[in-house]
Amino acid sequence: MEGLAFSSLGRTQWRTQAEVLAVQGPGRTKPAPLTVVGTERGAVQRTEPRARLNGVVALCATAATLAGQKLRRSWRGRSIARRVKAANVASLEGPKMCIVVYGGTGYIGRAAVLELAARGHKVVVCTRSSSGIGGQQSLQDVQESFTGEGDITVMEADVTDPTALDQLYANLPAVQGAVCCLASRSGGRQDSFDIDYQATVNCIEASRRAGLQQFVLLSAVCVQRPLLAFQEAKLKAEAELCQEGQMAYSIVRPTAFFKSLLGQVKGVKGGAPFVMFGDGTEVRCKPISEEDLASFMADCFWDPAKKNAILPIGGPGPALSFKEQGELLFSLIGEKPNFICVPYGVFDFVQGILDFIAGLIPSQSDLAEYGRIGRYYAEQSMLVLDPATGKYSEELTPSYGRTDLRAFLTDALQEGSKKLESQQLGDQGLGNRLGVE
Ligand SMILES: NC(=O)c1ccc[n+]([C@@H]2O[C@H](COP(=O)([O-])OP(=O)(O)OC[C@H]3O[C@@H](n4cnc5c(N)ncnc54)[C@H](OP(=O)(O)O)[C@@H]3O)[C@@H](O)[C@H]2O)c1
């Protein structure tokens, strides 16, 4: 099965740093003016959590957002590769490169920027003028948010415009690699096609034209069983990246992110029951933190086994069902488990209403897709599918990283911790999608 193809084939030979830096792609000889923002210190605007979900809506939000700590590493003014300590994380080091990150203002993209910079790479964040959740960050805000984190430059370019991307590369003569963490913020059908497919392909093709050596694409493990628009879009983009050529690729397909599993924390802390579908034991995932995933993606540039490969990846520790996630939460806050089990049949009812509204009001056609997204994540595990059985397999889902959900929640639930604030869902939350406060 495609999703299980762990290729050890590396088309790109390892080079010395001098050789790597000597590589110059075509079309990079006529720099065009680009907006590069300053590096003064300042606060980044952040949106407050908007949706206050509880009960079934909160669980739906959790499920839907599967479709959808701040790294404070000291930068000492020189390139020092951070040593990765956990036993199941290979301690990789290699040549320092110049790497462009698309989607560097997102949840995983930002972590990728910080990880690459911490490893001594020169990082260029390609962004739009208003970015972040709710589009509240200016270019200056983004640059300031990376101040003191390493050699990070923020440049503005429109990923929907191939010419703008060519201009970006024309200004970056020594760039060798790219990381793409672009994703539709809403998960709507058209936006998924525009961003998860077309904008991503624009970045892939511009990177090819510019002669980059490697392109690392963030995808999702759920594309193995594609039933949603964004999954189709991602699969098509993956296929474009896999085409024969000089540019090596790494397609990273992670399981659930932490932020997608935290929709009920606030409610449970406030005494609400933990809501789950069925008996809560069938659907499981191996959650991965943004820092661990970013580390795995950064490894792709140094690990020949990760070149020209499709790489499903989960976090450390065993796969967790919804029920186990709830039990963990109750044990950490010191309360007796209190669950509400919602029958899966509720989705038929909800989907019927959403389909009806979408059919009646064309401008609301994405509502039906959001319903399907919610259902998908309530019914499907975020694990690798075993081609022999057609079932999800914990054993076949590789683990990577240092922080499991228990460790994260233990810290995040401490008095005064701000960790949960960096786990916002924005438009990916079902509450936001459906306009529920
Ligand atoms: N949630 C999960 O549990 C999970 C699990 C596995 C895989 N994944 C996949 O991981 C990927 C990334 O997720 P994430 O949570 O990091 O996403 P995210 O926080 O929503 O970030 C999306 C990034 O894409 C950029 N973007 C979106 N629309 C754009 C546009 N029109 N023009 C320019 N940039 C645009 C955003 O830029 P702005 O800041 O400018 O908006 C942002 O940098 C998704 O593809 C998702 O399917 C998610």
The ligand as an SDF file (V2000), in Angstrom:
LIG
                    3D

 48 52  0  0  0  0  0  0  0  0999 V2000
   -5.4150   18.7180   13.0500 N   0  0  0  0  0  0  0  0  0  0  0  0
   -4.9020   17.4860   13.0630 C   0  0  0  0  0  0  0  0  0  0  0  0
   -5.0290   16.7480   14.0260 O   0  0  0  0  0  0  0  0  0  0  0  0
   -4.1320   17.0170   11.8640 C   0  0  0  0  0  0  0  0  0  0  0  0
   -3.6200   15.7380   11.8640 C   0  0  0  0  0  0  0  0  0  0  0  0
   -2.8580   15.3030   10.7760 C   0  0  0  0  0  0  0  0  0  0  0  0
   -2.6200   16.1730    9.7220 C   0  0  0  0  0  0  0  0  0  0  0  0
   -3.1390   17.4180    9.7410 N   0  0  0  0  0  0  0  0  0  0  0  0
   -2.8630   18.2900    8.6040 C   0  0  0  0  0  0  0  0  0  0  0  0
   -1.8230   19.2150    8.9570 O   0  0  0  0  0  0  0  0  0  0  0  0
   -1.9040   20.3430    8.1130 C   0  0  0  0  0  0  0  0  0  0  0  0
   -1.5190   21.6170    8.8300 C   0  0  0  0  0  0  0  0  0  0  0  0
   -2.3170   21.8280    9.9250 O   0  0  0  0  0  0  0  0  0  0  0  0
   -2.1330   23.1020   10.8560 P   0  0  0  0  0  0  0  0  0  0  0  0
   -2.9910   22.8380   12.0350 O   0  0  0  0  0  0  0  0  0  0  0  0
   -0.7170   23.4560   11.0590 O   0  0  0  0  0  0  0  0  0  0  0  0
   -2.8030   24.2190    9.9420 O   0  0  0  0  0  0  0  0  0  0  0  0
   -3.0290   25.7510   10.2750 P   0  0  0  0  0  0  0  0  0  0  0  0
   -2.5890   26.0910   11.6530 O   0  0  0  0  0  0  0  0  0  0  0  0
   -4.4210   26.0890    9.9030 O   0  0  0  0  0  0  0  0  0  0  0  0
   -2.0280   26.4840    9.2620 O   0  0  0  0  0  0  0  0  0  0  0  0
   -2.3430   26.5990    7.9090 C   0  0  0  0  0  0  0  0  0  0  0  0
   -1.2570   27.3950    7.2270 C   0  0  0  0  0  0  0  0  0  0  0  0
   -1.6280   27.5320    5.8360 O   0  0  0  0  0  0  0  0  0  0  0  0
   -1.6330   28.9100    5.5220 C   0  0  0  0  0  0  0  0  0  0  0  0
   -2.6860   29.2850    4.5750 N   0  0  0  0  0  0  0  0  0  0  0  0
   -3.9670   28.8940    4.5760 C   0  0  0  0  0  0  0  0  0  0  0  0
   -4.6400   29.5030    3.5790 N   0  0  0  0  0  0  0  0  0  0  0  0
   -3.7400   30.3130    2.9570 C   0  0  0  0  0  0  0  0  0  0  0  0
   -3.8100   31.2180    1.8600 C   0  0  0  0  0  0  0  0  0  0  0  0
   -4.9600   31.4230    1.1850 N   0  0  0  0  0  0  0  0  0  0  0  0
   -2.6930   31.8880    1.4860 N   0  0  0  0  0  0  0  0  0  0  0  0
   -1.5500   31.6980    2.1640 C   0  0  0  0  0  0  0  0  0  0  0  0
   -1.3950   30.8740    3.2180 N   0  0  0  0  0  0  0  0  0  0  0  0
   -2.4910   30.1830    3.6000 C   0  0  0  0  0  0  0  0  0  0  0  0
   -1.9290   29.6290    6.8300 C   0  0  0  0  0  0  0  0  0  0  0  0
   -1.4770   30.9550    6.6880 O   0  0  0  0  0  0  0  0  0  0  0  0
   -2.2040   32.1750    7.4370 P   0  0  0  0  0  0  0  0  0  0  0  0
   -1.6080   32.2210    8.8000 O   0  0  0  0  0  0  0  0  0  0  0  0
   -1.8310   33.3200    6.5790 O   0  0  0  0  0  0  0  0  0  0  0  0
   -3.6830   31.8960    7.4540 O   0  0  0  0  0  0  0  0  0  0  0  0
   -1.1280   28.7980    7.8110 C   0  0  0  0  0  0  0  0  0  0  0  0
    0.2110   29.2050    7.8000 O   0  0  0  0  0  0  0  0  0  0  0  0
   -3.2920   20.3200    7.5430 C   0  0  0  0  0  0  0  0  0  0  0  0
   -3.1450   20.0030    6.1890 O   0  0  0  0  0  0  0  0  0  0  0  0
   -3.9950   19.1880    8.2220 C   0  0  0  0  0  0  0  0  0  0  0  0
   -4.8730   18.4910    7.3490 O   0  0  0  0  0  0  0  0  0  0  0  0
   -3.8890   17.8640   10.7770 C   0  0  0  0  0  0  0  0  0  0  0  0
  1  2  1  0
  2  3  2  0
  2  4  1  0
  4  5  1  0
  4 48  2  0
  5  6  2  0
  6  7  1  0
  7  8  2  0
  8  9  1  0
  8 48  1  0
  9 10  1  0
  9 46  1  0
 10 11  1  0
 11 12  1  0
 11 44  1  0
 12 13  1  0
 13 14  1  0
 14 15  2  0
 14 16  1  0
 14 17  1  0
 17 18  1  0
 18 19  2  0
 18 20  1  0
 18 21  1  0
 21 22  1  0
 22 23  1  0
 23 24  1  0
 23 42  1  0
 24 25  1  0
 25 26  1  0
 25 36  1  0
 26 27  1  0
 26 35  1  0
 27 28  2  0
 28 29  1  0
 29 30  1  0
 29 35  2  0
 30 31  1  0
 30 32  2  0
 32 33  1  0
 33 34  2  0
 34 35  1  0
 36 37  1  0
 36 42  1  0
 37 38  1  0
 38 39  2  0
 38 40  1  0
 38 41  1  0
 42 43  1  0
 44 45  1  0
 44 46  1  0
 46 47  1  0
M  CHG  2   8   1  16  -1
M  END
$$$$
